[in-house]
Amino acid sequence: MRTSRSLTLSPLSLSTLILMLCAPAVAQPTSDKRLTPADVEKIAGVTGVKTVARMSQSGAGGDLNFASGDGKMLLMVNFGDDQLYRKAREQKEMTISGKTYPMELFAHAVSGLGDEAFAAPPGKDQYVLYVRRGSQAISVSTYYGSPGAGMKPRLTEAQLKEAAAVILSRW
């Protein structure tokens, strides 16, 4: 006659088990041939660039995320369909918690990328490029440097354009 045993885990043991099983999936950055750390190093003129898994650190919300050797976020890329581009291009305001704020993204058209492209946001510095090619689109964004660096975007619009061109050549 067989007897069955049940396994009982305390809430702490269960939480630890869940973390052990899920952490590797969250913490492992993925490599992507469309844009590699070596590409970003060349474009940015820095060394030690590494990929960062989505949501594994503050600011890493893209499909591809890159940090410089010091661990600070440098570049983020999102892939989508043409609606990614169109929604950004047509956006004039944003509603947050029931309150509407002006939030236009279009700063100026950018030539030489895909079927159409634009830099965002309006103002002194643009730190995002939106590009559409056919029914696909990408956004390529950089981050601001530290206050001691004059609070400028870490990459220039020309560098963002170069990153987008690399992606489009491999997509």
Number of C-alpha atoms within 10 A of each C-alpha: 3 4 5 6 6 6 5 8 10 8 9 9 11 12 12 12 13 11 12 11 11 11 12 10 11 14 14 13 17 14 14 12 11 15 22 18 20 14 17 26 17 13 17 20 10 12 14 13 24 22 24 26 21 20 14 15 13 9 17 21 16 19 17 23 28 26 21 19 14 10 14 17 24 25 28 23 23 16 16 14 14 16 13 19 24 14 11 16 19 11 13 13 12 13 10 8 6 7 7 10 11 10 13 16 22 22 18 14 13 16 11 10 18 19 12 16 23 23 25 22 17 14 9 7 14 23 21 27 28 30 28 23 16 10 12 16 23 24 24 24 26 23 19 16 16 12 8 7 10 9 11 17 19 19 21 16 21 10 17 25 23 17 24 23 17 18 19 18 10 9 10
